[in-house]
């Protein structure tokens, strides 16, 4: 954009707009019953919007850590939680997740919520 005044002086300015995509979807229910449908709890993140998921943890309602992984890749079911603790299937219930993601812009965001495990 340029501007000229009555005396002929010209001034210009420019603005650069950078669009930073951030998109993540975390399901609220999964059913690890071996039928091949929703058997894993994992985050789905928009491609090219993140650097890494630094940490992904699951806790029981009593605060016991039952799943913990670092530096995982989203969108890959086997990187997530299969509904087991110490190689034993857990009963249906509500669990808490904590997810720490580093976006492409360098910002780190912690997301928390709950997940319902159904059988």
N, CA, C and O atoms as a printed pandas DataFrame, in Angstrom:
     atom_number atom_name residue_name chain_id  residue_number  x_coord  y_coord  z_coord
0              1         N          UNK        A               1    0.846   -1.161    0.000
1              2        CA          UNK        A               1    0.000    0.000    0.000
2              3         C          UNK        A               1    0.901    1.237    0.000
3              4         O          UNK        A               1    1.839    1.337    0.791
4              5         N          UNK        A               2    0.598    2.180   -0.906
5              6        CA          UNK        A               2    1.384    3.417   -0.989
6              7         C          UNK        A               2    0.462    4.618   -0.838
7              8         O          UNK        A               2   -0.734    4.556   -1.124
8              9         N          UNK        A               3    1.061    5.711   -0.377
9             10        CA          UNK        A               3    0.317    6.946   -0.206
10            11         C          UNK        A               3    1.225    8.100   -0.611
11            12         O          UNK        A               3    2.404    8.127   -0.255
12            13         N          UNK        A               4    0.670    9.056   -1.360
13            14        CA          UNK        A               4    1.429   10.255   -1.743
14            15         C          UNK        A               4    0.665   11.472   -1.257
15            16         O          UNK        A               4   -0.548   11.558   -1.450
16            17         N          UNK        A               5    1.357   12.417   -0.627
17            18        CA          UNK        A               5    0.683   13.643   -0.180
18            19         C          UNK        A               5    0.778   14.720   -1.264
19            20         O          UNK        A               5    1.302   14.457   -2.346
20            21         N          UNK        A               6    0.283   15.916   -0.990
21            22        CA          UNK        A               6    0.237   16.998   -1.975
22            23         C          UNK        A               6    1.625   17.440   -2.423
23            24         O          UNK        A               6    1.791   17.911   -3.548
24            25         N          UNK        A               7    2.608   17.297   -1.565
25            26        CA          UNK        A               7    3.966   17.704   -1.905
26            27         C          UNK        A               7    4.726   16.623   -2.684
27            28         O          UNK        A               7    5.863   16.852   -3.098
28            29         N          UNK        A               8    4.124   15.470   -2.886
29            30        CA          UNK        A               8    4.763   14.411   -3.656
30            31         C          UNK        A               8    5.558   13.415   -2.823
31            32         O          UNK        A               8    6.216   12.530   -3.370
32            33         N          UNK        A               9    5.498   13.557   -1.511
33            34        CA          UNK        A               9    6.190   12.585   -0.659
34            35         C          UNK        A               9    5.398   11.280   -0.684
35            36         O          UNK        A               9    4.176   11.268   -0.542
36            37         N          UNK        A              10    6.116   10.205   -0.864
37            38        CA          UNK        A              10    5.467    8.895   -0.941
38            39         C          UNK        A              10    5.854    8.073    0.279
39            40         O          UNK        A              10    7.016    8.029    0.682
40            41         N          UNK        A              11    4.853    7.428    0.850
41            42        CA          UNK        A              11    5.062    6.515    1.976
42            43         C          UNK        A              11    4.382    5.193    1.631
43            44         O          UNK        A              11    3.330    5.155    0.993
44            45         N          UNK        A              12    5.003    4.142    2.063
45            46        CA          UNK        A              12    4.377    2.846    1.813
46            47         C          UNK        A              12    4.491    1.977    3.058
47            48         O          UNK        A              12    5.345    2.192    3.919
48            49         N          UNK        A              13    3.627    1.013    3.124
49            50        CA          UNK        A              13    3.630    0.078    4.252
50            51         C          UNK        A              13    3.136   -1.265    3.740
51            52         O          UNK        A              13    2.380   -1.346    2.772
52            53         N          UNK        A              14    3.573   -2.291    4.400
53            54        CA          UNK        A              14    3.075   -3.617    4.047
54            55         C          UNK        A              14    2.834   -4.409    5.329
55            56         O          UNK        A              14    3.460   -4.176    6.363
56            57         N          UNK        A              15    1.923   -5.328    5.221
57            58        CA          UNK        A              15    1.569   -6.187    6.350
58            59         C          UNK        A              15    1.641   -7.632    5.865
59            60         O          UNK        A              15    1.091   -7.982    4.820
60            61         N          UNK        A              16    2.313   -8.438    6.626
61            62        CA          UNK        A              16    2.374   -9.869    6.324
62            63         C          UNK        A              16    1.454  -10.598    7.294
63            64         O          UNK        A              16    1.573  -10.454    8.510
64            65         N          UNK        A              17    0.559  -11.364    6.750
65            66        CA          UNK        A              17   -0.367  -12.135    7.579
66            67         C          UNK        A              17    0.019  -13.605    7.452
67            68         O          UNK        A              17    0.092  -14.162    6.357
68            69         N          UNK        A              18    0.261  -14.202    8.595
69            70        CA          UNK        A              18    0.608  -15.617    8.609
70            71         C          UNK        A              18   -0.536  -16.375    9.276
71            72         O          UNK        A              18   -0.938  -16.058   10.396
72            73         N          UNK        A              19   -1.045  -17.361    8.586
73            74        CA          UNK        A              19   -2.124  -18.170    9.130
74            75         C          UNK        A              19   -1.507  -19.411    9.751
75            76         O          UNK        A              19   -0.809  -20.177    9.087
76            77         N          UNK        A              20   -1.778  -19.594   11.030
77            78        CA          UNK        A              20   -1.256  -20.751   11.752
78            79         C          UNK        A              20   -2.416  -21.689   12.026
79            80         O          UNK        A              20   -3.346  -21.367   12.765
80            81         N          UNK        A              21   -2.334  -22.854   11.411
81            82        CA          UNK        A              21   -3.391  -23.837   11.582
82            83         C          UNK        A              21   -3.137  -24.639   12.855
83            84         O          UNK        A              21   -2.033  -25.133   13.085
84            85         N          UNK        A              22   -4.159  -24.758   13.661
85            86        CA          UNK        A              22   -4.098  -25.607   14.837
86            87         C          UNK        A              22   -5.416  -26.360   14.894
87            88         O          UNK        A              22   -6.477  -25.765   15.085
88            89         N          UNK        A              23   -5.340  -27.633   14.731
89            90        CA          UNK        A              23   -6.553  -28.427   14.777
90            91         C          UNK        A              23   -6.295  -29.749   15.464
91            92         O          UNK        A              23   -5.403  -30.499   15.066
92            93         N          UNK        A              24   -7.070  -30.035   16.492
93            94        CA          UNK        A              24   -6.919  -31.288   17.206
94            95         C          UNK        A              24   -8.303  -31.808   17.564
95            96         O          UNK        A              24   -9.198  -31.039   17.915
96            97         N          UNK        A              25   -8.464  -33.099   17.471
97            98        CA          UNK        A              25   -9.712  -33.743   17.860
98            99         C          UNK        A              25   -9.374  -34.883   18.803
99           100         O          UNK        A              25   -8.555  -35.748   18.491
100          101         N          UNK        A              26  -10.015  -34.869   19.955
101          102        CA          UNK        A              26   -9.811  -35.918   20.949
102          103         C          UNK        A              26  -11.182  -36.523   21.232
103          104         O          UNK        A              26  -12.091  -35.815   21.666
104          105         N          UNK        A              27  -11.340  -37.824   20.991
105          106        CA          UNK        A              27  -12.660  -38.439   21.210
106          107         C          UNK        A              27  -13.050  -38.430   22.682
107          108         O          UNK        A              27  -12.199  -38.274   23.557
108          109         N          UNK        A              28  -14.329  -38.596   22.948
109          110        CA          UNK        A              28  -14.800  -38.631   24.333
110          111         C          UNK        A              28  -15.176  -40.041   24.776
111          112         O          UNK        A              28  -15.419  -40.280   25.959
112          113         N          UNK        A              29  -15.225  -40.975   23.827
113          114        CA          UNK        A              29  -15.585  -42.366   24.127
114          115         C          UNK        A              29  -14.753  -43.290   23.244
115          116         O          UNK        A              29  -14.479  -42.967   22.088
116          117         N          UNK        A              30  -14.353  -44.434   23.785
117          118        CA          UNK        A              30  -13.770  -45.486   22.962
118          119         C          UNK        A              30  -14.143  -46.839   23.553
119          120         O          UNK        A              30  -14.500  -46.945   24.727
120          121         N          UNK        A              31  -14.053  -47.860   22.726
121          122        CA          UNK        A              31  -14.526  -49.195   23.133
122          123         C          UNK        A              31  -13.503  -50.262   22.754
123          124         O          UNK        A              31  -13.617  -50.891   21.702
124          125         N          UNK        A              32  -12.509  -50.465   23.608
125          126        CA          UNK        A              32  -11.466  -51.443   23.293
126          127         C          UNK        A              32  -11.937  -52.883   23.513
127          128         O          UNK        A              32  -11.515  -53.550   24.457
128          129         N          UNK        A              33  -12.818  -53.347   22.622
129          130        CA          UNK        A              33  -13.398  -54.689   22.779
130          131         C          UNK        A              33  -12.923  -55.657   21.705
131          132         O          UNK        A              33  -13.447  -56.765   21.596
132          133         N          UNK        A              34  -11.945  -55.255   20.918
133          134        CA          UNK        A              34  -11.362  -56.149   19.939
134          135         C          UNK        A              34  -12.114  -56.272   18.631
135          136         O          UNK        A              34  -11.786  -57.137   17.818
136          137         N          UNK        A              35  -13.126  -55.421   18.399
137          138        CA          UNK        A              35  -13.884  -55.512   17.148
138          139         C          UNK        A              35  -13.263  -54.698   16.011
139          140         O          UNK        A              35  -13.794  -54.672   14.900
140          141         N          UNK        A              36  -12.138  -54.035   16.293
141          142        CA          UNK        A              36  -11.459  -53.250   15.264
142          143         C          UNK        A              36  -12.030  -51.862   15.055
143          144         O          UNK        A              36  -11.561  -51.134   14.180
144          145         N          UNK        A              37  -13.033  -51.475   15.836
145          146        CA          UNK        A              37  -13.653  -50.151   15.725
146          147         C          UNK        A              37  -13.488  -49.431   17.062
147          148         O          UNK        A              37  -13.964  -49.915   18.089
148          149         N          UNK        A              38  -12.825  -48.294   17.056
149          150        CA          UNK        A              38  -12.610  -47.484   18.263
150          151         C          UNK        A              38  -11.940  -48.264   19.385
151          152         O          UNK        A              38  -12.294  -48.100   20.553
152          153         N          UNK        A              39  -10.971  -49.115   19.038
153          154        CA          UNK        A              39  -10.290  -49.915   20.049
154          155         C          UNK        A              39   -9.131  -49.181   20.726
155          156         O          UNK        A              39   -8.579  -49.672   21.710
156          157         N          UNK        A              40   -8.762  -48.013   20.206
157          158        CA          UNK        A              40   -7.656  -47.233   20.759
158          159         C          UNK        A              40   -8.113  -45.806   21.030
159          160         O          UNK        A              40   -8.923  -45.253   20.286
160          161         N          UNK        A              41   -7.589  -45.213   22.099
161          162        CA          UNK        A              41   -7.826  -43.810   22.410
162          163         C          UNK        A              41   -6.568  -43.038   22.041
163          164         O          UNK        A              41   -5.514  -43.221   22.650
164          165         N          UNK        A              42   -6.688  -42.164   21.028
165          166        CA          UNK        A              42   -5.542  -41.409   20.542
166          167         C          UNK        A              42   -6.023  -40.083   19.963
167          168         O          UNK        A              42   -7.160  -39.985   19.501
168          169         N          UNK        A              43   -5.161  -39.055   19.985
169          170        CA          UNK        A              43   -5.531  -37.759   19.414
170          171         C          UNK        A              43   -5.360  -37.741   17.903
171          172         O          UNK        A              43   -4.457  -38.376   17.359
172          173         N          UNK        A              44   -6.231  -37.013   17.240
173          174        CA          UNK        A              44   -6.107  -36.758   15.800
174          175         C          UNK        A              44   -5.786  -35.273   15.634
175          176         O          UNK        A              44   -6.519  -34.409   16.113
176          177         N          UNK        A              45   -4.681  -34.996   14.949
177          178        CA          UNK        A              45   -4.215  -33.626   14.803
178          179         C          UNK        A              45   -4.088  -33.299   13.320
179          180         O          UNK        A              45   -3.652  -34.139   12.533
180          181         N          UNK        A              46   -4.465  -32.088   12.938
181          182        CA          UNK        A              46   -4.354  -31.633   11.564
182          183         C          UNK        A              46   -2.901  -31.693   11.119
183          184         O          UNK        A              46   -2.000  -31.207   11.803
184          185         N          UNK        A              47   -2.695  -32.302    9.958
185          186        CA          UNK        A              47   -1.336  -32.404    9.417
186          187         C          UNK        A              47   -0.718  -31.014    9.284
187          188         O          UNK        A              47   -1.421  -30.036    9.030
188          189         N          UNK        A              48    0.575  -30.937    9.454
189          190        CA          UNK        A              48    1.344  -29.699    9.316
190          191         C          UNK        A              48    0.979  -28.621   10.328
191          192         O          UNK        A              48    1.263  -27.446   10.095
192          193         N          UNK        A              49    0.354  -28.990   11.452
193          194        CA          UNK        A              49    0.026  -27.979   12.448
194          195         C          UNK        A              49    0.818  -28.159   13.736
195          196         O          UNK        A              49    0.807  -27.270   14.587
196          197         N          UNK        A              50    1.499  -29.280   13.900
197          198        CA          UNK        A              50    2.177  -29.577   15.156
198          199         C          UNK        A              50    3.611  -30.036   14.903
199          200         O          UNK        A              50    3.949  -30.499   13.814
200          201         N          UNK        A              51    4.447  -29.897   15.937
201          202        CA          UNK        A              51    5.795  -30.456   15.889
202          203         C          UNK        A              51    5.796  -31.838   16.530
203          204         O          UNK        A              51    6.304  -32.802   15.956
204          205         N          UNK        A              52    5.225  -31.921   17.719
205          206        CA          UNK        A              52    5.199  -33.206   18.429
206          207         C          UNK        A              52    4.150  -33.164   19.533
207          208         O          UNK        A              52    3.748  -32.096   19.994
208          209         N          UNK        A              53    3.729  -34.324   19.933
209          210        CA          UNK        A              53    2.965  -34.444   21.175
210          211         C          UNK        A              53    3.988  -34.878   22.205
211          212         O          UNK        A              53    4.472  -36.009   22.192
212          213         N          UNK        A              54    4.301  -33.966   23.087
213          214        CA          UNK        A              54    5.372  -34.204   24.050
214          215         C          UNK        A              54    5.015  -35.279   25.067
215          216         O          UNK        A              54    5.852  -36.103   25.434
216          217         N          UNK        A              55    3.760  -35.261   25.520
217          218        CA          UNK        A              55    3.377  -36.189   26.577
218          219         C          UNK        A              55    1.897  -36.509   26.464
219          220         O          UNK        A              55    1.085  -35.639   26.147
220          221         N          UNK        A              56    1.556  -37.754   26.723
221          222        CA          UNK        A              56    0.175  -38.215   26.688
222          223         C          UNK        A              56   -0.006  -39.159   27.873
223          224         O          UNK        A              56    0.596  -40.232   27.910
224          225         N          UNK        A              57   -0.829  -38.766   28.835
225          226        CA          UNK        A              57   -1.025  -39.547   30.051
226          227         C          UNK        A              57   -2.506  -39.771   30.310
227          228         O          UNK        A              57   -3.347  -38.938   29.970
228          229         N          UNK        A              58   -2.811  -40.918   30.920
229          230        CA          UNK        A              58   -4.170  -41.274   31.328
230          231         C          UNK        A              58   -4.132  -41.578   32.821
231          232         O          UNK        A              58   -3.221  -42.244   33.314
232          233         N          UNK        A              59   -5.145  -41.072   33.533
233          234        CA          UNK        A              59   -5.240  -41.283   34.979
234          235         C          UNK        A              59   -6.601  -41.878   35.332
235          236         O          UNK        A              59   -7.606  -41.608   34.675
236          237         N          UNK        A              60   -6.606  -42.693   36.385
237          238        CA          UNK        A              60   -7.877  -43.195   36.916
238          239         C          UNK        A              60   -8.561  -42.064   37.677
239          240         O          UNK        A              60   -7.966  -41.011   37.903
240          241         N          UNK        A              61   -9.782  -42.280   38.062
241          242        CA          UNK        A              61  -10.488  -41.219   38.798
242          243         C          UNK        A              61   -9.895  -40.975   40.175
243          244         O          UNK        A              61  -10.217  -39.977   40.819
244          245         N          UNK        A              62   -9.024  -41.884   40.640
245          246        CA          UNK        A              62   -8.348  -41.711   41.920
246          247         C          UNK        A              62   -6.965  -41.103   41.754
247          248         O          UNK        A              62   -6.227  -40.955   42.728
248          249         N          UNK        A              63   -6.611  -40.748   40.520
249          250        CA          UNK        A              63   -5.345  -40.075   40.263
250          251         C          UNK        A              63   -4.170  -40.987   39.960
251          252         O          UNK        A              63   -3.041  -40.515   39.831
252          253         N          UNK        A              64   -4.415  -42.291   39.843
253          254        CA          UNK        A              64   -3.337  -43.210   39.522
254          255         C          UNK        A              64   -3.027  -43.134   38.028
255          256         O          UNK        A              64   -3.927  -43.236   37.195
256          257         N          UNK        A              65   -1.753  -42.953   37.697
257          258        CA          UNK        A              65   -1.345  -42.897   36.300
258          259         C          UNK        A              65   -1.380  -44.320   35.747
259          260         O          UNK        A              65   -0.693  -45.210   36.249
260          261         N          UNK        A              66   -2.194  -44.521   34.700
261          262        CA          UNK        A              66   -2.331  -45.865   34.142
262          263         C          UNK        A              66   -1.770  -45.980   32.725
263          264         O          UNK        A              66   -1.660  -47.079   32.181
264          265         N          UNK        A              67   -1.420  -44.845   32.135
265          266        CA          UNK        A              67   -0.819  -44.835   30.794
266          267         C          UNK        A              67    0.024  -43.583   30.685
267          268         O          UNK        A              67   -0.383  -42.509   31.128
268          269         N          UNK        A              68    1.204  -43.722   30.092
269          270        CA          UNK        A              68    2.085  -42.572   29.951
270          271         C          UNK        A              68    3.031  -42.816   28.784
271          272         O          UNK        A              68    3.756  -43.810   28.757
272          273         N          UNK        A              69    3.017  -41.911   27.832
273          274        CA          UNK        A              69    3.916  -41.984   26.679
274          275         C          UNK        A              69    4.435  -40.589   26.379
275          276         O          UNK        A              69    3.736  -39.596   26.586
276          277         N          UNK        A              70    5.662  -40.521   25.893
277          278        CA          UNK        A              70    6.242  -39.235   25.503
278          279         C          UNK        A              70    6.595  -39.267   24.022
279          280         O          UNK        A              70    6.863  -40.323   23.449
280          281         N          UNK        A              71    6.586  -38.081   23.421
281          282        CA          UNK        A              71    6.944  -37.893   22.014
282          283         C          UNK        A              71    6.219  -38.872   21.085
283          284         O          UNK        A              71    6.842  -39.646   20.358
284          285         N          UNK        A              72    4.900  -38.814   21.134
285          286        CA          UNK        A              72    4.116  -39.702   20.279
286          287         C          UNK        A              72    3.701  -38.984   18.999
287          288         O          UNK        A              72    3.700  -37.755   18.926
288          289         N          UNK        A              73    3.357  -39.761   18.018
289          290        CA          UNK        A              73    2.814  -39.237   16.774
290          291         C          UNK        A              73    1.290  -39.373   16.831
291          292         O          UNK        A              73    0.780  -40.458   17.110
292          293         N          UNK        A              74    0.563  -38.293   16.572
293          294        CA          UNK        A              74   -0.893  -38.395   16.551
294          295         C          UNK        A              74   -1.360  -39.133   15.305
295          296         O          UNK        A              74   -0.565  -39.441   14.417
296          297         N          UNK        A              75   -2.632  -39.406   15.251
297          298        CA          UNK        A              75   -3.287  -40.016   14.092
298          299         C          UNK        A              75   -2.877  -41.473   13.880
299          300         O          UNK        A              75   -3.212  -42.062   12.852
300          301         N          UNK        A              76   -2.166  -42.053   14.825
301          302        CA          UNK        A              76   -1.744  -43.451   14.740
302          303         C          UNK        A              76   -2.329  -44.185   15.946
303          304         O          UNK        A              76   -1.874  -43.978   17.071
304          305         N          UNK        A              77   -3.326  -45.036   15.726
305          306        CA          UNK        A              77   -3.998  -45.684   16.860
306          307         C          UNK        A              77   -3.047  -46.370   17.840
307          308         O          UNK        A              77   -3.202  -46.217   19.051
308          309         N          UNK        A              78   -2.076  -47.113   17.344
309          310        CA          UNK        A              78   -1.200  -47.871   18.243
310          311         C          UNK        A              78   -0.299  -46.988   19.103
311          312         O          UNK        A              78    0.347  -47.493   20.022
312          313         N          UNK        A              79   -0.238  -45.688   18.832
313          314        CA          UNK        A              79    0.488  -44.758   19.682
314          315         C          UNK        A              79   -0.341  -44.372   20.906
315          316         O          UNK        A              79    0.183  -43.799   21.861
316          317         N          UNK        A              80   -1.619  -44.685   20.874
317          318        CA          UNK        A              80   -2.520  -44.309   21.956
318          319         C          UNK        A              80   -2.690  -45.403   22.999
319          320         O          UNK        A              80   -1.863  -46.308   23.120
320          321         N          UNK        A              81   -3.780  -45.298   23.748
321          322        CA          UNK        A              81   -4.066  -46.191   24.867
322          323         C          UNK        A              81   -5.062  -47.252   24.429
323          324         O          UNK        A              81   -6.038  -46.941   23.747
324          325         N          UNK        A              82   -4.825  -48.501   24.815
325          326        CA          UNK        A              82   -5.687  -49.611   24.433
326          327         C          UNK        A              82   -6.679  -50.035   25.514
327          328         O          UNK        A              82   -7.326  -51.074   25.382
328          329         N          UNK        A              83   -6.807  -49.246   26.577
329          330        CA          UNK        A              83   -7.767  -49.555   27.634
330          331         C          UNK        A              83   -7.270  -50.558   28.651
331          332         O          UNK        A              83   -8.053  -51.113   29.422
332          333         N          UNK        A              84   -5.958  -50.792   28.653
333          334        CA          UNK        A              84   -5.381  -51.748   29.595
334          335         C          UNK        A              84   -4.483  -51.043   30.603
335          336         O          UNK        A              84   -3.974  -49.948   30.366
336          337         N          UNK        A              85   -4.310  -51.718   31.742
337          338        CA          UNK        A              85   -3.365  -51.282   32.759
338          339         C          UNK        A              85   -2.641  -52.529   33.243
339          340         O          UNK        A              85   -3.266  -53.490   33.693
340          341         N          UNK        A              86   -1.317  -52.503   33.145
341          342        CA          UNK        A              86   -0.484  -53.662   33.497
342          343         C          UNK        A              86   -0.930  -54.904   32.727
343          344         O          UNK        A              86   -1.036  -55.999   33.280
344          345         N          UNK        A              87   -1.188  -54.698   31.431
345          346        CA          UNK        A              87   -1.591  -55.771   30.509
346          347         C          UNK        A              87   -2.916  -56.433   30.855
347          348         O          UNK        A              87   -3.177  -57.553   30.415
348          349         N          UNK        A              88   -3.750  -55.768   31.628
349          350        CA          UNK        A              88   -5.081  -56.278   31.972
350          351         C          UNK        A              88   -6.131  -55.280   31.493
351          352         O          UNK        A              88   -5.977  -54.079   31.712
352          353         N          UNK        A              89   -7.208  -55.760   30.836
353          354        CA          UNK        A              89   -8.267  -54.839   30.409
354          355         C          UNK        A              89   -8.965  -54.213   31.620
355          356         O          UNK        A              89   -9.293  -54.896   32.591
356          357         N          UNK        A              90   -9.179  -52.917   31.538
357          358        CA          UNK        A              90   -9.868  -52.215   32.621
358          359         C          UNK        A              90  -11.374  -52.282   32.425
359          360         O          UNK        A              90  -11.860  -52.407   31.301
360          361         N          UNK        A              91  -12.101  -52.198   33.520
361          362        CA          UNK        A              91  -13.562  -52.155   33.475
362          363         C          UNK        A              91  -14.019  -50.831   32.881
363          364         O          UNK        A              91  -13.273  -49.852   32.903
364          365         N          UNK        A              92  -15.231  -50.792   32.354
365          366        CA          UNK        A              92  -15.755  -49.518   31.852
366          367         C          UNK        A              92  -15.700  -48.443   32.934
367          368         O          UNK        A              92  -15.875  -48.720   34.120
368          369         N          UNK        A              93  -15.458  -47.229   32.501
369          370        CA          UNK        A              93  -15.384  -46.122   33.444
370          371         C          UNK        A              93  -14.938  -44.848   32.758
371          372         O          UNK        A              93  -14.758  -44.792   31.542
372          373         N          UNK        A              94  -14.767  -43.828   33.579
373          374        CA          UNK        A              94  -14.322  -42.522   33.101
374          375         C          UNK        A              94  -12.893  -42.313   33.564
375          376         O          UNK        A              94  -12.568  -42.535   34.730
376          377         N          UNK        A              95  -12.042  -41.886   32.642
377          378        CA          UNK        A              95  -10.637  -41.661   32.923
378          379         C          UNK        A              95  -10.273  -40.249   32.488
379          380         O          UNK        A              95  -10.962  -39.645   31.666
380          381         N          UNK        A              96   -9.190  -39.730   33.045
381          382        CA          UNK        A              96   -8.733  -38.369   32.750
382          383         C          UNK        A              96   -7.496  -38.449   31.862
383          384         O          UNK        A              96   -6.606  -39.266   32.099
384          385         N          UNK        A              97   -7.442  -37.595   30.835
385          386        CA          UNK        A              97   -6.240  -37.525   30.000
386          387         C          UNK        A              97   -5.580  -36.162   30.154
387          388         O          UNK        A              97   -6.240  -35.154   30.407
388          389         N          UNK        A              98   -4.279  -36.161   29.995
389          390        CA          UNK        A              98   -3.480  -34.936   29.942
390          391         C          UNK        A              98   -2.586  -35.078   28.713
391          392         O          UNK        A              98   -1.874  -36.069   28.554
392          393         N          UNK        A              99   -2.639  -34.085   27.867
393          394        CA          UNK        A              99   -1.921  -34.112   26.603
394          395         C          UNK        A              99   -1.140  -32.808   26.485
395          396         O          UNK        A              99   -1.701  -31.728   26.669
396          397         N          UNK        A             100    0.142  -32.907   26.182
397          398        CA          UNK        A             100    0.956  -31.714   25.971
398          399         C          UNK        A             100    1.440  -31.723   24.532
399          400         O          UNK        A             100    2.174  -32.622   24.123
400          401         N          UNK        A             101    1.030  -30.724   23.767
401          402        CA          UNK        A             101    1.354  -30.659   22.345
402          403         C          UNK        A             101    2.167  -29.409   22.046
403          404         O          UNK        A             101    1.899  -28.334   22.582
404          405         N          UNK        A             102    3.163  -29.566   21.183
405          406        CA          UNK        A             102    3.933  -28.425   20.701
406          407         C          UNK        A             102    3.507  -28.150   19.268
407          408         O          UNK        A             102    3.653  -28.997   18.387
408          409         N          UNK        A             103    2.977  -26.947   19.049
409          410        CA          UNK        A             103    2.498  -26.551   17.732
410          411         C          UNK        A             103    3.654  -26.071   16.868
411          412         O          UNK        A             103    4.749  -25.824   17.373
412          413         N          UNK        A             104    3.418  -25.940   15.585
413          414        CA          UNK        A             104    4.450  -25.472   14.646
414          415         C          UNK        A             104    4.964  -24.081   14.965
415          416         O          UNK        A             104    6.105  -23.755   14.637
416          417         N          UNK        A             105    4.144  -23.256   15.597
417          418        CA          UNK        A             105    4.589  -21.905   15.935
418          419         C          UNK        A             105    5.449  -21.877   17.193
419          420         O          UNK        A             105    5.853  -20.804   17.642
420          421         N          UNK        A             106    5.738  -23.067   17.777
421          422        CA          UNK        A             106    6.588  -23.151   18.958
422          423         C          UNK        A             106    5.849  -23.092   20.277
423          424         O          UNK        A             106    6.436  -23.345   21.328
424          425         N          UNK        A             107    4.574  -22.763   20.237
425          426        CA          UNK        A             107    3.804  -22.693   21.479
426          427         C          UNK        A             107    3.480  -24.104   21.960
427          428         O          UNK        A             107    3.212  -25.007   21.166
428          429         N          UNK        A             108    3.512  -24.268   23.281
429          430        CA          UNK        A             108    3.185  -25.540   23.906
430          431         C          UNK        A             108    1.859  -25.374   24.627
431          432         O          UNK        A             108    1.652  -24.401   25.352
432          433         N          UNK        A             109    0.970  -26.322   24.424
433          434        CA          UNK        A             109   -0.369  -26.244   25.005
434          435         C          UNK        A             109   -0.659  -27.552   25.738
435          436         O          UNK        A             109   -0.376  -28.641   25.237
436          437         N          UNK        A             110   -1.225  -27.419   26.925
437          438        CA          UNK        A             110   -1.642  -28.595   27.683
438          439         C          UNK        A             110   -3.157  -28.707   27.598
439          440         O          UNK        A             110   -3.882  -27.758   27.895
440          441         N          UNK        A             111   -3.613  -29.864   27.194
441          442        CA          UNK        A             111   -5.042  -30.129   27.075
442          443         C          UNK        A             111   -5.418  -31.228   28.056
443          444         O          UNK        A             111   -4.691  -32.210   28.211
444          445         N          UNK        A             112   -6.552  -31.058   28.715
445          446        CA          UNK        A             112   -7.025  -32.060   29.653
446          447         C          UNK        A             112   -8.507  -32.330   29.380
447          448         O          UNK        A             112   -9.215  -31.488   28.828
448          449         N          UNK        A             113   -8.949  -33.500   29.772
449          450        CA          UNK        A             113  -10.350  -33.837   29.617
450          451         C          UNK        A             113  -10.603  -35.247   30.121
451          452         O          UNK        A             113   -9.761  -35.850   30.786
452          453         N          UNK        A             114  -11.767  -35.752   29.793
453          454        CA          UNK        A             114  -12.078  -37.112   30.226
454          455         C          UNK        A             114  -12.470  -37.983   29.034
455          456         O          UNK        A             114  -12.940  -37.502   28.003
456          457         N          UNK        A             115  -12.259  -39.274   29.222
457          458        CA          UNK        A             115  -12.567  -40.260   28.205
458          459         C          UNK        A             115  -13.378  -41.371   28.860
459          460         O          UNK        A             115  -13.046  -41.840   29.948
460          461         N          UNK        A             116  -14.442  -41.783   28.184
461          462        CA          UNK        A             116  -15.269  -42.891   28.660
462          463         C          UNK        A             116  -14.823  -44.168   27.990
463          464         O          UNK        A             116  -14.789  -44.251   26.762
464          465         N          UNK        A             117  -14.483  -45.161   28.783
465          466        CA          UNK        A             117  -14.112  -46.464   28.275
466          467         C          UNK        A             117  -15.361  -47.342   28.351
467          468         O          UNK        A             117  -15.928  -47.536   29.426
468          469         N          UNK        A             118  -15.780  -47.865   27.208
469          470        CA          UNK        A             118  -16.937  -48.753   27.139
470          471         C          UNK        A             118  -16.455  -50.121   26.678
471          472         O          UNK        A             118  -15.464  -50.224   25.955
472          473         N          UNK        A             119  -17.137  -51.147   27.086
473          474        CA          UNK        A             119  -16.800  -52.523   26.620
474          475         C          UNK        A             119  -17.973  -53.089   25.877
475          476         O          UNK        A             119  -17.914  -54.223   25.401
